């Protein structure tokens, strides 16, 4: 039965409102069917829409379900960060005042509240060298000569990422996102080192998202996977800043830190921009 539910729209992973990645959050998601959630996510037409639910495991504070306009996601980064802050703003009380525990389709994710900006714990990530045929197929479509590709890996932290490491941020920004699209190509990540004078260490892009856009503005789950990959190679410093979104007039900034226990935390700003109710 249709009912009035609390609704929030926020902007995630940018210090400047309207320059990050938008997220729609239905606070009172209990009772909605899979089809109702998917229909509403299709209607919002944002990269992701989330629904906050009563948790099903004892150690979680709440449960979230994450939908793009075309499918449900097992995990995603900016929806995790945004949903946790909306849950707090809507009266949520974590069992541990320093840490929120969010249940999603890959398990329970911790969100740290002690470092000034909220940050989620990067999930375990599998790392494999990209299959040569897939590497050739994707790079040929994007017009990337083999000499420009420093590395090509497939990362899996719930979503699967086809990642190309390029020499520089300029090389990353020069790639034409219109050459690859979902579903023929899926979740292509690009990463390159920034200039020494830049405010970030790396430039990242995510092409061919399932949202229907040519590229995702700022992608927390991709950056989490990239951080885990760097960690596996011994190349992850204690702190790291990543820029994303400049190719589409956004100004995303992802803060990554490695703690003494080896946990990777992925954080950033969350701005609540719209609060109200919706009938679903």
N, C-alpha and C positions, 0 to 999 in steps of 0.2 A: 504494500500500500504506500502511495506517495506520502511523504512527510517532510516537514521543514527541518533542515539540517544546517549546522554551522559550516561556513565556508570561508576559506582564507586563500589569498593569492600572494605569493612572496617571490622575492628575487634572491638568488643564491650565487655565491662565489664571486662577488664583486664588492669593492669598497664603495662603489657609486651605484645608488638605486637606478634601476632600469638598464644597467649595463651588464648584468649577469644573466643567469638562466632562470626563466620564469617557472614557477611550480604552482599548480592548483592543488589544494588540500581540502578534502571533505572530512571534517572532524568527527562527525557522528556516522561512521560507516557501517555500523552493525545493522544487519537485516537486508542489506543490498545484495542482489544476485550478481553473479559474474557478468551476465549480460547487461545489467543496469550500470555496473561500474564501467564496462567497456564502452557502452553508448555515451555515458557522460564524458569519459576521457576523449572520445572521438569529437564530441561537441566542443570541449574547451580548446581543442586543436593546439595544445601545448606539447612540448617534448614529452613531459610526463604529468600525470595526475595521480594523486595518492588518496587512499582511504584509510582512516585510522579506526582500528577495531580493538575489541577486548582481546588480550593475549590468550594464547592456548597453552603456554608453558609457564611454569611457576616463576622462573627467574627473569621474565621479561616484563617491562612496564606497559607496553602496548604492542599491538601488531599492526604492520602496514602492508597494504597491497599496492603495487605500482603498475600503472598502465600507461603505455604510449597510445596514440590514436588507433593503433592496429593490433596491439598484443599486450599481454601481461609480461612484466620483467621479473626475474627472480631476485634481482638486486640492482640498485642504481645509486650513484653517489649523491648528486644534488637533491634527489627526492629523500634520501636518508637524512641529510643535514637539515633541509627545509622542514621536513615532517617533524623532526625532533624538536625544533624550535617552536613550531606551531602547536605541538602537543603541550609544551611547557606554557606557552602563552595562553592556551585554552584551559588552564587549571590543572594540568598533569603534575603529579608529585612523584618523582622517581624514588624508588626504594633506597637508593644511594644518592645523596644530594650532589655528589661529585660526578656521577656518571649515569646516563640514561641507557637502558637496555632495550633495544628494538628487535622485535621478532619480524623476520621477513622470510621469503621462500628459500633462502640458503641457510637459515639458522638465526641465531641471535647476534646482533651487531652492537658493540659498545660505542657510545658517543660521550667523549670526555668534555666536561664543563669547566675545567680548572685552568685552562691556558689563555683565557681572554677571548678567544674565538672558539666556537664549538668545532670538534673534530671527531670523525668516526675512525674506528680501527679498520685498516685495510684488510679485507679477507685474504685467506690463503689463495695463492695464484699459481696455476700451473704454467710452465714456460717451455715452449718447444720451438725449435727452428721451423720457420714456415716451409711448407712443402715447395720444392722448386717450381712445380707446375703452377701452383697458386701464386707464388711470388712473381713469376713471369706474366701471368694473366693480369694481375692487378697493376703491376708496374707499367706494363705496356699500355693499358687503358689510361693511366694517369700521365703517361709520357715521361716516366722517370727512367733515365739511362741507368744501367747496372752500376756504372762507376760512381753514381751519386748515392747509392744505397749502402750505408755503412753496416746495416743489419736489418734482418726481417724476421720477426718472431710472431708466434701465435700465443696469446695470453688468455687465460680462462679464470675468471673470479666470479662465475655465475654467468654474466655475459661473456662472449668470446670476441677477442680483439685481434685483428690482423694489423700488426704494427710495423711501420717502416721508420728506421732511424736515418735521418739525413744530416749532412754536415752542419747546417746552420739554420737559425730562425728564418732567415731570408729564403732559404730553399723550401722550408715548410710553407711559408706564406705564398710562395709563387705557384703552388700546385692548384690546378683548376678543379674545384669541387664539383662542377657540373658534369665532369667526365665519368663519374661513378655514382650510382644510385641504388637504393634498396628496392627490390630484394635481390637483384642480380649480384650486387656487391653488398656486404654487410659489415658495418662497424670497423672501418679502416682508420687506424690511428697513425698520426705523423708526429714525430718529435725531433727537434733540432736545438742545438745550443744557442743561447742568446748572446748578443754582443756583451763584452765585459761591462760596458756602461749601462746596460739595460737594467730595469728594476727586477727582472726575474732571471732565473738560471736557464730555463728552457722555454721554448714555444711549442705548444701542442695544438693539434687540430684533430677532430673526429668527423670523418666523412661517411656518407651513406648510412645515416641513422634510420631506424624504423619509424621515426616520427613523420616521415614524409618530407622533411626539410633537406636541403642539400648538405648541411652540416649542423652539428650540435653546438650551441654557444659555448658551454663549459661543462665538462664531463667528469664528475668526481670519480666514478667507477673506473674509467679509463686511466685517470691519473693515479688511482690506487694501484691498478695493475702495473702501470709503468714503474711506480715506486718499488713495488715488490720485485719486479724484474731487475731494477738497478741494485736492489738489496742482494739478490741472488748472485750477482756478478761482483759484489764487493764494492760497487761504485756509488752507493747511496750515502751522502753525507748526513750529519746529524739534523741539518735543516736544509730545506730546498723550497724555492718559489718557482711556480710554473704559471706562465701566461697562456690564456686561451681566449679565442673569440675575436681577435683583432681583424681577422679577414672578413667578418660580418658586422663590423662596427660595435662590437661588445668589448668589455674591458675586464675579463675574468682574471682572478688571481687565486691560485690554489696554494695553500701553505702545507708543506709536508714536513714532518719531523719523525726522527727515529729515536725511541727512548732507550734507556739502558737495558731493558729487558728484550729488546729486539722487535718491539711492536711498532708498526708504522701507522702514524696518525695523519689523516687527511682533513684539513679544515679550511674555513673561510667565513666570510660574512653572510648573514641572512637578514634581509630587510622585508618586513611585512608591509604590503602595499594596499591590499584590499581585505576588508573584513565584512562579513555579512551572513546571509543565509541563502540557501538554495532549496528548491522543492524537487526532491527525487523520490 
